[in-house]
Amino acid sequence: MVKRPTISDLARISGVSVATVDRVLNNRLPVREETARRVYETATDIGYHAAGLIKQRMRQELPEYRLGFLLLRGNDAFYGDFARELELAISRSQRFRGVATIDFASSLAPDEIASQMRRLAAKSRAIAVVGPDHPTLTAVVETLKARGQPVFSVLSDFAAGIREGYIGLDNRKVGRTAAWMISTA
């Protein structure tokens, strides 16, 4: 019969004291993040019974952010998969505890997207949006930026120079690469 790992085993294998493991387990006194992470990874590796508790305690220390995402066509397989990947990435973040709110635009009408952006922004720290480059959306981004709320354009770039950032392909570079390939073929 295999002996269950003890707190002493965890401390020895992690290269820390039993007191440090106790502080990580019971969320007492500050422990450096890399030390707590090493204790957690070791606990997971050796099958320590409280590895889940250590992970939970480590996450309690992280700030919580509500992030809003506005994607297109909820019934589209691409955007459905993208939404699931966003939720997974946020749940696995080791820098913050995140809550993702994902909405889908029913059309590409700028007024409808702008309205959804405002609703989503009201309940989020930051938002990321797939939408057309249109003055109506740029105006919403300006308003949100003035309130200190970051807006990111995703997959389709809009509100250049105003939005916080763009996440997607650089279409100019893609076009140049395609032109180069065509000219050398």
C-alpha positions as CSV (number, residue, x, y, z in Angstrom):
1,M,0.0,0.0,0.0
2,V,1.3,3.4,-1.0
3,K,1.8,6.0,1.7
4,R,-0.1,9.2,1.3
5,P,2.2,12.2,0.9
6,T,2.4,14.4,4.1
7,I,3.0,18.1,4.6
8,S,6.6,17.3,5.4
9,D,7.0,15.4,2.1
10,L,5.5,18.4,0.3
11,A,7.8,20.8,2.0
12,R,10.9,18.7,1.4
13,I,10.2,18.1,-2.3
14,S,9.2,21.8,-2.8
15,G,12.4,23.0,-1.2
16,V,10.6,25.1,1.4
17,S,9.9,24.8,5.1
18,V,6.8,23.1,6.6
19,A,5.8,26.6,7.9
20,T,5.8,28.0,4.4
21,V,3.6,25.1,3.2
22,D,1.3,25.8,6.1
23,R,1.2,29.5,5.1
24,V,0.3,28.6,1.5
25,L,-2.4,26.0,2.7
26,N,-4.0,28.3,5.2
27,N,-3.5,31.6,3.4
28,R,-1.5,33.1,6.3
29,L,1.0,35.9,5.9
30,P,2.3,36.7,2.4
31,V,4.1,34.1,0.4
32,R,5.8,35.0,-2.8
33,E,3.8,34.0,-5.8
34,E,6.6,31.8,-7.3
35,T,7.0,30.0,-4.0
36,A,3.2,29.3,-3.7
37,R,3.2,28.2,-7.3
38,R,6.1,25.8,-6.7
39,V,4.3,24.3,-3.7
40,Y,1.1,23.9,-5.7
41,E,2.9,22.3,-8.7
42,T,4.8,19.9,-6.3
43,A,1.5,19.1,-4.5
44,T,-0.1,18.2,-7.9
45,D,2.9,16.1,-9.0
46,I,3.1,14.0,-5.8
47,G,-0.7,13.7,-5.4
48,Y,-0.9,15.7,-2.2
49,H,-4.5,15.6,-1.0
50,A,-4.9,19.4,-0.6
51,A,-3.5,20.4,-4.0
52,G,-7.0,21.7,-5.0
53,L,-7.2,23.8,-1.8
54,I,-3.8,25.4,-2.6
55,K,-4.9,26.3,-6.1
56,Q,-8.1,27.8,-4.7
57,R,-6.2,29.9,-2.1
58,M,-3.7,31.1,-4.7
59,R,-6.6,32.3,-6.9
60,Q,-8.2,34.2,-4.0
61,E,-5.3,36.5,-3.9
62,L,-5.7,37.5,-7.6
63,P,-7.7,40.5,-8.7
64,E,-11.1,39.8,-10.3
65,Y,-12.0,41.4,-13.6
66,R,-15.2,41.3,-15.6
67,L,-14.4,41.2,-19.3
68,G,-17.0,41.7,-22.0
69,F,-16.8,40.3,-25.5
70,L,-19.1,41.2,-28.4
71,L,-18.8,38.7,-31.2
72,L,-20.8,38.2,-34.4
73,R,-23.4,35.5,-35.3
74,G,-23.8,33.3,-32.3
75,N,-25.0,30.4,-34.4
76,D,-21.8,30.5,-36.5
77,A,-19.5,27.6,-35.6
78,F,-16.4,29.8,-35.8
79,Y,-17.7,32.3,-33.3
80,G,-19.2,29.6,-31.0
81,D,-15.8,27.9,-30.8
82,F,-14.1,31.3,-30.4
83,A,-16.4,32.1,-27.4
84,R,-15.6,28.8,-25.8
85,E,-11.8,29.4,-26.2
86,L,-12.2,32.9,-24.7
87,E,-14.0,31.5,-21.7
88,L,-11.4,28.7,-21.3
89,A,-8.4,31.2,-21.6
90,I,-10.0,33.5,-19.0
91,S,-10.7,30.7,-16.6
92,R,-7.1,29.5,-16.9
93,S,-5.4,32.9,-16.4
94,Q,-2.8,32.9,-13.7
95,R,-2.7,36.7,-13.5
96,F,-6.3,37.4,-12.6
97,R,-9.7,35.7,-11.8
98,G,-11.9,36.5,-14.8
99,V,-15.5,36.5,-15.5
100,A,-16.3,36.6,-19.2
101,T,-19.6,38.0,-20.5
102,I,-20.0,37.0,-24.2
103,D,-22.7,38.5,-26.3
104,F,-23.4,38.0,-30.0
105,A,-24.4,40.8,-32.4
106,S,-27.4,39.7,-34.5
107,S,-26.5,42.0,-37.3
108,L,-23.7,44.3,-38.6
109,A,-25.8,47.4,-38.2
110,P,-23.5,49.9,-36.5
111,D,-26.3,51.4,-34.3
112,E,-27.2,47.9,-33.0
113,I,-23.6,47.0,-32.3
114,A,-23.1,50.4,-30.6
115,S,-26.1,49.8,-28.3
116,Q,-24.8,46.3,-27.4
117,M,-21.3,47.8,-26.7
118,R,-22.8,50.3,-24.3
119,R,-24.8,47.5,-22.5
120,L,-21.8,45.3,-22.3
121,A,-19.5,48.1,-21.1
122,A,-21.9,48.9,-18.2
123,K,-21.1,45.5,-16.7
124,S,-17.5,45.0,-17.7
125,R,-14.1,46.4,-16.8
126,A,-13.0,46.2,-20.4
127,I,-14.6,45.1,-23.7
128,A,-13.4,43.4,-26.9
129,V,-15.6,43.8,-30.0
130,V,-15.8,42.3,-33.5
131,G,-17.4,45.0,-35.6
132,P,-17.1,47.2,-38.7
133,D,-15.0,50.3,-38.9
134,H,-17.8,52.9,-38.7
135,P,-18.0,56.4,-37.1
136,T,-20.8,55.2,-34.8
137,L,-18.6,52.6,-33.2
138,T,-15.7,55.0,-33.0
139,A,-17.9,57.5,-31.1
140,V,-18.7,54.7,-28.6
141,V,-15.1,53.9,-28.2
142,E,-14.2,57.6,-27.6
143,T,-16.9,57.8,-24.9
144,L,-15.7,54.6,-23.1
145,K,-12.1,55.7,-23.4
146,A,-13.0,59.0,-21.7
147,R,-14.5,57.0,-18.8
148,G,-11.2,55.1,-18.5
149,Q,-12.7,51.9,-19.9
150,P,-10.5,50.0,-22.4
151,V,-12.0,48.8,-25.7
152,F,-10.2,46.3,-28.0
153,S,-11.1,45.5,-31.6
154,V,-10.9,41.8,-32.4
155,L,-10.5,40.2,-35.8
156,S,-11.6,43.4,-37.6
157,D,-9.8,46.6,-36.8
158,F,-11.8,49.7,-36.1
159,A,-11.4,52.9,-34.1
160,A,-7.7,53.0,-34.9
161,G,-5.8,55.5,-32.8
162,I,-8.6,55.5,-30.2
163,R,-9.2,51.9,-29.1
164,E,-6.8,50.3,-26.6
165,G,-5.5,47.7,-29.0
166,Y,-6.2,45.4,-31.9
167,I,-6.2,41.6,-31.7
168,G,-6.0,40.0,-35.1
169,L,-4.2,39.8,-38.4
170,D,-2.4,42.8,-39.9
171,N,-4.3,42.9,-43.1
172,R,-1.7,45.1,-44.8
173,K,1.1,42.5,-44.1
174,V,-1.2,39.7,-45.2
175,G,-1.9,41.6,-48.5
176,R,1.8,42.3,-49.1
177,T,2.6,38.6,-48.5
178,A,-0.1,37.5,-50.9
179,A,1.1,40.0,-53.5
180,W,4.7,38.8,-53.1
181,M,3.6,35.2,-53.5
182,I,1.5,36.0,-56.6
183,S,4.4,37.9,-58.2
184,T,7.0,35.2,-57.5
185,A,4.8,32.3,-58.6
